[in-house]
């Protein structure tokens, strides 16, 4: 089944509106982290309410990334299985390595160098040898859980670790499970993730927020959405014909829940995923299949343009935030209670982040991405 919103040029998957969603997810993470690095508390009392929203914003952005990744990878694996009769596990892993590892290890190396030279000026712990091993083997989320030795500049790599751990197993499960048992597979894994979250929410906040099994529900819900639109024509038709007012209601509800989450729903953290994960999946499906959307991400040039750089933006954005704050505090020594200067720091940090990400992508990542397509099983197949 091929949807008009999914084009394949040179056998490269491209959903028309996913780049815009990626950019929105990154901006949620970026602005949320701007608040966390230089919080508003005690500086601008009239804006305290924004802090409650921003505290939740970065988590929402990361979880949106998880749903999006689960959807896209599952769709591509299912299509590969349909078109070739199998899923090439080795080629999948090679593609993941070429996409993730080159930038990941450069970011880790630079992060360690910065810590080595200026760690005394940073609000963080110097990583131990044990900590470096967590970063070396994509286990950063477990470092956060068990040792709390977070390296602020590259601590965001915990989510990359979660994805790598999940995708170490996911293609194997899809490849060795018959299609008719996929509903059972999704049901069992989603239930296991929910039960794990409920159990750990009582004993460990950090486990519930960083453990792969706890986070897996977002990736699995994304994958479930891919399976539904790929195999269930009635479901796809339902999404396609969703009326505009329903779409608006879902978006308003999502914004409302996000605004009250930390204030009124903190006690339900283990189960809030049952709202966010389907809501984020709805955003992905609505953007790519609904005919009555009140807007499409691809129409916003800037969001669409930045979409392909979001992995780079995500991995490196703390360096830009830190650079601006470091210069502000240690060289310019500007007052930290000026709202204009506070806002200007965001703008400058965003400019630095975007500029450096584009350069890194074009002059470093792109070389590895070209190699990645050589391991696409559909490269020579016309669809």
C-alpha positions as CSV (number, residue, x, y, z in Angstrom):
1,X,0.0,0.0,0.0
2,X,1.5,3.3,-1.0
3,X,0.3,6.7,0.2
4,X,0.5,9.8,-1.9
5,X,2.2,11.5,1.1
6,X,5.0,9.0,0.9
7,X,7.3,9.5,-2.0
8,X,10.2,7.3,-2.9
9,X,12.9,8.9,-5.1
10,X,15.9,6.7,-5.6
11,X,14.2,4.4,-3.1
12,X,14.5,6.9,-0.2
13,X,11.5,7.1,2.0
14,X,10.2,10.6,2.5
15,X,7.0,11.6,4.2
16,X,6.1,15.0,3.1
17,X,5.3,16.6,6.5
18,X,7.7,14.7,8.9
19,X,10.5,17.2,8.6
20,X,8.3,19.9,9.9
21,X,7.2,17.7,12.9
22,X,10.9,17.0,13.6
23,X,11.7,20.7,13.7
24,X,8.8,21.3,16.1
25,X,9.9,18.5,18.4
26,X,13.4,20.0,18.4
27,X,12.2,23.5,19.2
28,X,10.2,22.1,22.1
29,X,13.4,20.5,23.4
30,X,15.5,23.6,22.7
31,X,13.3,26.2,24.4
32,X,12.6,23.8,27.3
33,X,16.4,23.4,27.9
34,X,16.9,27.2,27.6
35,X,14.7,27.6,30.6
36,X,16.4,24.7,32.5
37,X,19.8,26.2,31.9
38,X,18.9,29.7,33.0
39,X,15.6,29.3,34.8
40,X,13.2,32.2,35.4
41,X,12.5,31.5,39.0
42,X,13.2,34.5,41.1
43,X,14.0,36.7,38.1
44,X,10.8,37.5,36.4
45,X,7.9,36.7,38.8
46,X,5.3,37.8,36.3
47,X,6.5,34.9,34.0
48,X,6.7,32.2,36.6
49,X,3.8,30.3,34.9
50,X,5.9,29.9,31.8
51,X,8.5,27.9,33.7
52,X,5.9,25.3,34.6
53,X,5.1,24.8,30.9
54,X,8.7,24.9,29.8
55,X,9.7,22.3,32.4
56,X,7.4,19.9,30.6
57,X,8.1,21.1,27.0
58,X,11.5,19.4,26.5
59,X,10.2,16.0,27.7
60,X,7.3,16.3,25.3
61,X,9.6,17.1,22.4
62,X,11.8,14.0,23.2
63,X,8.7,11.8,23.4
64,X,7.4,13.2,20.1
65,X,10.7,12.2,18.6
66,X,10.3,8.7,19.9
67,X,6.8,8.3,18.5
68,X,8.0,9.7,15.1
69,X,11.0,7.3,15.0
70,X,8.8,4.3,16.0
71,X,6.4,5.1,13.2
72,X,8.9,5.7,10.5
73,X,11.3,2.8,11.2
74,X,8.4,0.4,11.5
75,X,6.8,1.5,8.3
76,X,10.1,1.2,6.4
77,X,10.8,-2.3,7.8
78,X,7.3,-3.5,7.0
79,X,7.6,-2.1,3.5
80,X,11.0,-3.8,3.0
81,X,9.4,-7.1,4.2
82,X,6.5,-6.7,1.8
83,X,8.7,-5.8,-1.2
84,X,11.6,-8.2,-0.7
85,X,10.0,-10.9,1.3
86,X,12.3,-10.4,4.3
87,X,14.0,-7.9,6.5
88,X,17.7,-7.6,6.2
89,X,18.9,-7.2,9.8
90,X,22.5,-6.6,8.9
91,X,21.7,-3.9,6.4
92,X,19.4,-2.3,8.9
93,X,22.1,-2.2,11.5
94,X,24.6,-0.8,9.0
95,X,22.2,2.0,8.1
96,X,21.7,2.9,11.7
97,X,25.4,3.0,12.3
98,X,26.0,5.3,9.4
99,X,23.2,7.6,10.5
100,X,23.8,7.7,14.2
101,X,27.4,6.9,15.1
102,X,29.6,9.4,13.2
103,X,27.9,12.5,14.8
104,X,27.3,10.8,18.2
105,X,30.9,10.0,18.8
106,X,32.1,13.4,17.6
107,X,29.7,15.1,20.1
108,X,30.9,12.8,22.9
109,X,34.5,13.6,22.2
110,X,34.0,17.3,22.0
111,X,31.9,17.2,25.2
112,X,34.7,15.4,27.0
113,X,37.3,18.0,25.8
114,X,35.1,20.9,27.0
115,X,34.8,19.3,30.4
116,X,38.5,18.6,30.6
117,X,39.4,22.2,30.1
118,X,36.6,24.2,31.7
119,X,34.7,21.7,34.0
120,X,35.5,23.9,37.1
121,X,33.4,26.6,35.6
122,X,30.4,24.3,34.7
123,X,27.6,23.2,37.0
124,X,28.3,19.5,36.5
125,X,30.3,16.5,37.6
126,X,33.4,15.5,35.8
127,X,32.7,12.1,34.2
128,X,34.6,9.2,35.6
129,X,36.0,6.3,33.5
130,X,32.9,4.4,34.4
131,X,30.8,7.2,33.0
132,X,32.7,7.3,29.7
133,X,31.9,3.7,29.2
134,X,28.2,4.4,29.3
135,X,28.6,7.0,26.6
136,X,30.9,4.7,24.5
137,X,28.4,1.9,24.5
138,X,25.1,3.8,24.1
139,X,24.1,3.3,27.8
140,X,23.8,6.9,28.8
141,X,20.2,6.4,30.0
142,X,21.4,3.9,32.6
143,X,24.2,6.2,33.7
144,X,21.4,8.7,34.4
145,X,19.4,6.1,36.3
146,X,22.0,4.4,38.5
147,X,24.8,7.0,39.0
148,X,23.3,10.4,38.2
149,X,26.7,11.5,36.7
150,X,25.1,13.6,34.0
151,X,27.3,15.6,31.7
152,X,25.1,18.6,30.9
153,X,26.5,19.4,27.5
154,X,25.9,15.9,26.1
155,X,23.4,14.5,28.6
156,X,20.7,14.7,25.9
157,X,22.4,11.7,24.3
158,X,20.4,9.5,26.7
159,X,17.5,9.4,24.2
160,X,19.8,8.3,21.4
161,X,20.9,5.5,23.6
162,X,17.3,4.5,24.2
163,X,16.6,4.4,20.5
164,X,19.7,2.4,19.7
165,X,18.8,-0.2,22.4
166,X,15.3,-0.4,21.1
167,X,16.3,-0.8,17.5
168,X,18.8,-3.5,18.4
169,X,15.8,-5.7,19.2
170,X,12.9,-4.2,17.1
171,X,13.9,-5.5,13.6
172,X,14.6,-8.9,15.0
173,X,11.1,-9.1,16.6
174,X,9.4,-7.9,13.3
175,X,11.5,-10.2,11.2
176,X,10.8,-13.4,13.2
177,X,7.2,-12.7,14.1
178,X,4.6,-13.6,11.5
179,X,2.4,-10.7,10.3
180,X,-0.8,-12.2,11.7
181,X,0.8,-12.1,15.2
182,X,1.8,-8.4,15.1
183,X,-1.3,-7.3,17.0
184,X,-0.3,-9.7,19.8
185,X,3.3,-8.5,19.7
186,X,2.3,-4.8,20.1
187,X,-0.3,-5.7,22.8
188,X,2.2,-7.6,24.9
189,X,5.0,-5.1,24.6
190,X,2.8,-2.0,25.2
191,X,1.3,-3.7,28.3
192,X,4.7,-4.6,29.6
193,X,5.9,-1.0,29.2
194,X,2.9,0.4,31.0
195,X,3.2,-2.1,33.9
196,X,6.9,-1.4,34.2
197,X,6.2,2.4,34.4
198,X,3.5,1.9,37.0
199,X,5.8,-0.3,39.1
200,X,8.9,1.9,38.9
201,X,6.9,5.2,39.4
202,X,6.6,4.1,43.1
203,X,10.2,3.2,43.6
204,X,12.3,5.3,41.2
205,X,11.4,8.5,39.3
206,X,14.6,8.2,37.2
207,X,14.0,4.7,36.1
208,X,10.5,5.6,34.8
209,X,11.9,8.5,32.8
210,X,15.1,6.9,31.4
211,X,14.7,3.2,31.2
212,X,14.2,1.8,27.7
213,X,11.3,-0.4,28.7
214,X,9.6,2.6,30.3
215,X,10.2,4.8,27.2
216,X,9.3,2.0,24.8
217,X,5.6,2.7,24.9
218,X,6.2,5.9,22.8
219,X,8.2,3.9,20.2
220,X,5.7,1.1,20.2
221,X,2.7,3.4,19.8
222,X,4.5,5.0,16.8
223,X,5.1,1.5,15.4
224,X,1.5,0.5,16.0
225,X,0.4,3.5,14.0
226,X,2.6,2.4,11.1
227,X,1.2,-1.1,11.2
228,X,-2.4,0.2,11.2
229,X,-2.0,2.6,8.2
230,X,0.1,0.1,6.3
231,X,-2.3,-2.9,6.7
232,X,-5.7,-1.6,7.7
233,X,-7.4,0.2,4.8
234,X,-10.4,1.3,7.0
235,X,-8.1,2.8,9.6
236,X,-6.3,4.8,6.9
237,X,-9.6,5.9,5.4
238,X,-10.7,7.0,8.8
239,X,-7.6,9.1,9.3
240,X,-7.8,10.6,5.8
241,X,-11.4,11.8,6.4
242,X,-11.1,13.1,10.0
243,X,-13.0,16.5,10.0
244,X,-11.1,19.7,10.7
245,X,-12.9,20.4,14.0
246,X,-11.8,17.0,15.4
247,X,-8.2,17.9,14.5
248,X,-8.5,21.2,16.2
249,X,-10.0,19.6,19.4
250,X,-7.1,17.2,19.6
251,X,-4.4,19.9,19.3
252,X,-6.2,22.2,21.8
253,X,-6.5,19.2,24.2
254,X,-2.8,18.5,23.8
255,X,-1.8,22.1,24.5
256,X,-4.2,22.2,27.6
257,X,-2.8,19.0,29.1
258,X,0.8,20.2,28.6
259,X,0.0,23.5,30.3
260,X,-1.4,21.8,33.5
261,X,0.8,18.7,33.5
262,X,3.4,19.7,36.1
263,X,0.9,21.5,38.2
264,X,-2.0,19.1,38.4
265,X,-1.0,15.8,36.8
266,X,2.4,15.1,38.4
267,X,1.0,12.3,40.5
268,X,-0.1,10.5,37.3
269,X,3.3,10.5,35.6
270,X,3.3,6.8,35.0
271,X,0.0,6.9,33.0
272,X,0.3,10.2,31.3
273,X,2.0,8.4,28.4
274,X,-1.5,6.9,27.6
275,X,-2.5,10.4,26.5
276,X,0.7,11.8,25.1
277,X,1.7,8.8,23.0
278,X,-1.6,8.5,21.1
279,X,-1.8,12.3,20.8
280,X,1.7,12.5,19.2
281,X,0.8,9.6,16.9
282,X,-2.3,11.5,15.9
283,X,-0.1,14.5,15.0
284,X,2.0,12.3,12.8
285,X,-0.9,10.6,11.1
286,X,-3.0,13.8,10.7
287,X,-0.1,15.6,9.1
288,X,0.7,12.9,6.6
289,X,-2.8,11.5,5.8
290,X,-5.6,13.8,6.8
291,X,-7.2,15.7,3.9
292,X,-8.9,18.4,6.2
293,X,-5.9,19.6,8.2
294,X,-6.0,23.3,9.1
295,X,-2.3,23.5,8.2
296,X,0.5,21.2,7.0
297,X,4.0,21.4,8.2
298,X,5.5,21.3,4.7
299,X,3.9,24.6,4.0
300,X,6.1,26.4,6.6
301,X,9.4,26.7,4.7
302,X,11.6,27.2,7.8
303,X,10.2,24.1,9.6
304,X,10.5,22.0,6.5
305,X,14.0,23.1,5.7
306,X,15.4,22.5,9.2
307,X,13.8,19.0,9.5
308,X,16.7,17.2,7.9
309,X,19.2,18.8,10.4
310,X,17.2,17.9,13.6
311,X,19.5,15.0,14.7
312,X,22.5,17.4,14.5
313,X,20.5,20.2,16.2
314,X,19.4,17.9,19.0
315,X,22.8,16.4,19.7
316,X,24.7,19.8,19.7
317,X,22.2,22.4,20.9
318,X,23.5,22.5,24.5
319,X,26.9,23.6,23.2
320,X,25.3,26.7,21.8
321,X,23.3,27.4,24.9
322,X,26.4,27.0,27.1
323,X,28.5,29.2,24.8
324,X,26.1,32.1,25.1
325,X,25.7,31.7,28.8
326,X,29.4,31.3,29.4
327,X,30.2,34.5,27.5
328,X,27.4,36.4,29.2
329,X,28.5,35.4,32.7
330,X,32.3,35.3,32.5
331,X,33.2,37.9,29.9
332,X,30.4,40.4,29.3
333,X,29.1,40.1,32.9
334,X,25.7,41.4,31.9
335,X,22.8,41.6,34.4
336,X,20.8,38.4,34.5
337,X,17.5,40.0,35.5
338,X,16.9,41.9,32.2
339,X,14.1,40.2,30.2
340,X,15.3,41.6,26.9
341,X,18.8,40.3,27.4
342,X,17.4,37.0,28.6
343,X,15.3,36.6,25.4
344,X,18.2,37.8,23.2
345,X,20.3,35.0,24.6
346,X,17.8,32.5,23.2
347,X,17.9,34.1,19.8
348,X,21.7,34.1,19.6
349,X,21.9,30.5,20.9
350,X,19.3,29.4,18.3
351,X,21.3,31.1,15.5
352,X,24.6,29.5,16.6
353,X,22.9,26.1,16.9
354,X,21.3,26.2,13.5
355,X,24.3,27.6,11.7
356,X,26.7,25.0,13.2
357,X,24.3,22.2,12.6
358,X,24.0,23.0,8.9
359,X,27.7,23.2,8.5
360,X,28.3,19.9,10.4
361,X,25.6,18.2,8.3
362,X,26.9,19.4,5.0
363,X,30.6,18.9,5.5
364,X,30.6,15.8,7.8
365,X,27.4,13.9,8.2
366,X,26.4,14.0,4.5
367,X,29.4,11.8,3.5
368,X,28.2,9.0,5.8
369,X,24.5,9.4,4.7
370,X,25.6,8.9,1.1
371,X,27.1,5.5,2.1
372,X,23.9,4.6,4.0
373,X,21.8,4.4,0.8
374,X,24.1,1.6,-0.6
375,X,22.6,-0.7,2.1
376,X,19.0,0.0,1.2
377,X,17.4,-3.2,0.1
378,X,14.9,-1.3,-2.0
379,X,17.5,0.8,-3.8
380,X,17.0,-1.1,-7.1
381,X,13.4,-1.9,-6.8
382,X,10.8,0.3,-8.6
383,X,7.7,1.0,-6.6
